[in-house]
Amino acid sequence: MKTLEVQRGLRAAFLFCGEISERFAERDQGRFGEFGEEAMKTGRSSFKTCKERGEWAELCFMARAAERGFSVSRPHGDSAAYDVGVEDKGRFLRVQVKSTTFRRKGSYTCNVVGARRERYSKSAVDFFAVYLVPIDLWYIIPFEVMEKNLSLNLTPRKGCKFCQYMEGWELMRGGSRLPVGSSRLKARG
């Protein structure tokens, strides 16, 4: 019975995430909707704080992961170093969820640091899930690729840096998206 309630809650969160993302997408295409042209220029949305948007992005991530067959959990309180736990066939991963609406010259910028601009540690996070809100796109990036970066510049086109991680959900199942002929992808800081 509880599983059914959780599934319904996640389904509702997913639908809500989709509605908000559609609003951002419409705004991004020049139909500014209820936020107005000024909001488009400044990147403001209906969220009062970054924390609110972060909590919403975590719900969106949980809904998308559950839709793809992952079991999801959330640590109690705000003291854990990761946002969401993801489990698949007995493998548990710690995911740090980030989101951005800031776009400049076709790229989205996202800070990937914790409180007080501290880097995350390998012992605390396995993956980063970065949500580009206006275009409803997820990057699923292994910690090893991110560990030297404080921020990301993500350009959602083939051939751009980090493009192999766009919608890379299978990476959390142990899949690989390394370029052909590459034994390990090195991130440039």
Contacts in CASP RR format, 6 or more apart in sequence:
PFRMAT RR
TARGET T0000
AUTHOR 0000-0000-0000
METHOD contacts of the structure
MODEL  1
MKTLEVQRGLRAAFLFCGEISERFAERDQGRFGEFGEEAMKTGRSSFKTC
KERGEWAELCFMARAAERGFSVSRPHGDSAAYDVGVEDKGRFLRVQVKST
TFRRKGSYTCNVVGARRERYSKSAVDFFAVYLVPIDLWYIIPFEVMEKNL
SLNLTPRKGCKFCQYMEGWELMRGGSRLPVGSSRLKARG
7 66 0 8 1.000
10 62 0 8 1.000
10 63 0 8 1.000
10 66 0 8 1.000
10 67 0 8 1.000
10 72 0 8 1.000
11 63 0 8 1.000
13 59 0 8 1.000
13 60 0 8 1.000
13 62 0 8 1.000
13 63 0 8 1.000
14 60 0 8 1.000
14 63 0 8 1.000
14 64 0 8 1.000
14 66 0 8 1.000
14 67 0 8 1.000
16 59 0 8 1.000
17 56 0 8 1.000
17 59 0 8 1.000
17 60 0 8 1.000
17 63 0 8 1.000
17 64 0 8 1.000
18 60 0 8 1.000
18 136 0 8 1.000
20 46 0 8 1.000
20 56 0 8 1.000
20 133 0 8 1.000
21 60 0 8 1.000
21 133 0 8 1.000
21 134 0 8 1.000
21 136 0 8 1.000
22 136 0 8 1.000
23 33 0 8 1.000
23 34 0 8 1.000
23 35 0 8 1.000
24 45 0 8 1.000
24 101 0 8 1.000
24 133 0 8 1.000
24 134 0 8 1.000
24 135 0 8 1.000
24 136 0 8 1.000
25 134 0 8 1.000
25 135 0 8 1.000
25 136 0 8 1.000
26 32 0 8 1.000
26 33 0 8 1.000
27 33 0 8 1.000
27 35 0 8 1.000
27 36 0 8 1.000
27 39 0 8 1.000
27 40 0 8 1.000
27 134 0 8 1.000
28 40 0 8 1.000
28 103 0 8 1.000
28 134 0 8 1.000
28 135 0 8 1.000
30 40 0 8 1.000
32 39 0 8 1.000
32 40 0 8 1.000
35 44 0 8 1.000
35 45 0 8 1.000
35 46 0 8 1.000
39 45 0 8 1.000
43 101 0 8 1.000
43 102 0 8 1.000
45 53 0 8 1.000
45 101 0 8 1.000
45 133 0 8 1.000
47 53 0 8 1.000
47 56 0 8 1.000
53 99 0 8 1.000
53 101 0 8 1.000
53 133 0 8 1.000
54 97 0 8 1.000
54 99 0 8 1.000
56 99 0 8 1.000
57 97 0 8 1.000
57 98 0 8 1.000
57 99 0 8 1.000
57 131 0 8 1.000
57 133 0 8 1.000
58 74 0 8 1.000
58 83 0 8 1.000
58 84 0 8 1.000
58 97 0 8 1.000
60 131 0 8 1.000
61 83 0 8 1.000
61 84 0 8 1.000
61 95 0 8 1.000
61 97 0 8 1.000
61 129 0 8 1.000
61 131 0 8 1.000
61 138 0 8 1.000
62 72 0 8 1.000
62 74 0 8 1.000
62 84 0 8 1.000
64 138 0 8 1.000
64 169 0 8 1.000
65 72 0 8 1.000
65 84 0 8 1.000
65 86 0 8 1.000
65 169 0 8 1.000
65 172 0 8 1.000
66 72 0 8 1.000
68 169 0 8 1.000
69 88 0 8 1.000
70 86 0 8 1.000
70 87 0 8 1.000
70 88 0 8 1.000
70 169 0 8 1.000
70 172 0 8 1.000
71 86 0 8 1.000
71 87 0 8 1.000
71 88 0 8 1.000
72 84 0 8 1.000
72 85 0 8 1.000
72 86 0 8 1.000
72 87 0 8 1.000
73 84 0 8 1.000
73 85 0 8 1.000
73 87 0 8 1.000
74 83 0 8 1.000
74 84 0 8 1.000
74 85 0 8 1.000
75 82 0 8 1.000
75 83 0 8 1.000
75 85 0 8 1.000
81 94 0 8 1.000
81 96 0 8 1.000
81 120 0 8 1.000
81 121 0 8 1.000
81 124 0 8 1.000
81 125 0 8 1.000
82 94 0 8 1.000
82 95 0 8 1.000
82 96 0 8 1.000
82 124 0 8 1.000
82 125 0 8 1.000
82 126 0 8 1.000
83 95 0 8 1.000
83 96 0 8 1.000
83 97 0 8 1.000
84 94 0 8 1.000
84 95 0 8 1.000
84 97 0 8 1.000
84 129 0 8 1.000
85 92 0 8 1.000
85 93 0 8 1.000
85 94 0 8 1.000
85 95 0 8 1.000
86 92 0 8 1.000
86 93 0 8 1.000
86 95 0 8 1.000
86 127 0 8 1.000
86 172 0 8 1.000
87 93 0 8 1.000
88 172 0 8 1.000
88 173 0 8 1.000
89 173 0 8 1.000
91 173 0 8 1.000
91 174 0 8 1.000
93 126 0 8 1.000
93 127 0 8 1.000
93 172 0 8 1.000
94 124 0 8 1.000
94 125 0 8 1.000
94 126 0 8 1.000
94 127 0 8 1.000
95 125 0 8 1.000
95 126 0 8 1.000
95 127 0 8 1.000
95 128 0 8 1.000
95 129 0 8 1.000
95 172 0 8 1.000
96 112 0 8 1.000
96 120 0 8 1.000
96 125 0 8 1.000
96 127 0 8 1.000
96 128 0 8 1.000
96 129 0 8 1.000
97 128 0 8 1.000
97 129 0 8 1.000
97 130 0 8 1.000
97 131 0 8 1.000
98 110 0 8 1.000
98 111 0 8 1.000
98 112 0 8 1.000
98 128 0 8 1.000
98 129 0 8 1.000
98 130 0 8 1.000
98 131 0 8 1.000
99 110 0 8 1.000
99 130 0 8 1.000
99 131 0 8 1.000
99 132 0 8 1.000
99 133 0 8 1.000
100 108 0 8 1.000
100 109 0 8 1.000
100 110 0 8 1.000
100 130 0 8 1.000
100 131 0 8 1.000
100 132 0 8 1.000
100 133 0 8 1.000
100 154 0 8 1.000
101 108 0 8 1.000
101 133 0 8 1.000
101 134 0 8 1.000
102 108 0 8 1.000
102 109 0 8 1.000
102 110 0 8 1.000
103 134 0 8 1.000
106 155 0 8 1.000
107 153 0 8 1.000
107 154 0 8 1.000
107 155 0 8 1.000
108 132 0 8 1.000
108 134 0 8 1.000
108 153 0 8 1.000
108 154 0 8 1.000
108 155 0 8 1.000
108 156 0 8 1.000
109 151 0 8 1.000
109 152 0 8 1.000
109 153 0 8 1.000
109 154 0 8 1.000
110 130 0 8 1.000
110 151 0 8 1.000
110 152 0 8 1.000
110 154 0 8 1.000
111 117 0 8 1.000
111 150 0 8 1.000
111 151 0 8 1.000
112 120 0 8 1.000
112 128 0 8 1.000
112 130 0 8 1.000
112 146 0 8 1.000
112 149 0 8 1.000
112 150 0 8 1.000
112 151 0 8 1.000
112 152 0 8 1.000
113 119 0 8 1.000
113 120 0 8 1.000
113 150 0 8 1.000
113 151 0 8 1.000
114 120 0 8 1.000
117 150 0 8 1.000
119 147 0 8 1.000
119 150 0 8 1.000
120 128 0 8 1.000
120 143 0 8 1.000
120 146 0 8 1.000
120 147 0 8 1.000
122 143 0 8 1.000
122 144 0 8 1.000
122 147 0 8 1.000
125 143 0 8 1.000
126 142 0 8 1.000
126 143 0 8 1.000
127 140 0 8 1.000
127 141 0 8 1.000
127 142 0 8 1.000
127 143 0 8 1.000
127 171 0 8 1.000
127 172 0 8 1.000
128 139 0 8 1.000
128 140 0 8 1.000
128 141 0 8 1.000
128 143 0 8 1.000
128 146 0 8 1.000
129 138 0 8 1.000
129 139 0 8 1.000
129 140 0 8 1.000
129 141 0 8 1.000
130 138 0 8 1.000
130 139 0 8 1.000
130 141 0 8 1.000
130 152 0 8 1.000
130 154 0 8 1.000
131 137 0 8 1.000
131 138 0 8 1.000
132 138 0 8 1.000
132 139 0 8 1.000
132 154 0 8 1.000
132 156 0 8 1.000
135 156 0 8 1.000
137 156 0 8 1.000
137 166 0 8 1.000
137 167 0 8 1.000
138 166 0 8 1.000
138 167 0 8 1.000
138 168 0 8 1.000
138 169 0 8 1.000
139 152 0 8 1.000
139 154 0 8 1.000
139 162 0 8 1.000
139 165 0 8 1.000
139 166 0 8 1.000
139 167 0 8 1.000
139 168 0 8 1.000
140 165 0 8 1.000
140 167 0 8 1.000
140 168 0 8 1.000
140 169 0 8 1.000
140 171 0 8 1.000
140 172 0 8 1.000
141 162 0 8 1.000
141 165 0 8 1.000
142 171 0 8 1.000
144 187 0 8 1.000
145 162 0 8 1.000
145 165 0 8 1.000
145 185 0 8 1.000
145 187 0 8 1.000
146 152 0 8 1.000
146 187 0 8 1.000
147 187 0 8 1.000
148 187 0 8 1.000
148 189 0 8 1.000
149 187 0 8 1.000
149 189 0 8 1.000
152 162 0 8 1.000
153 161 0 8 1.000
154 160 0 8 1.000
154 162 0 8 1.000
155 161 0 8 1.000
155 163 0 8 1.000
156 163 0 8 1.000
156 166 0 8 1.000
157 163 0 8 1.000
161 188 0 8 1.000
164 177 0 8 1.000
164 178 0 8 1.000
164 179 0 8 1.000
164 185 0 8 1.000
165 171 0 8 1.000
165 177 0 8 1.000
168 177 0 8 1.000
170 177 0 8 1.000
171 177 0 8 1.000
178 184 0 8 1.000
178 185 0 8 1.000
179 185 0 8 1.000
END
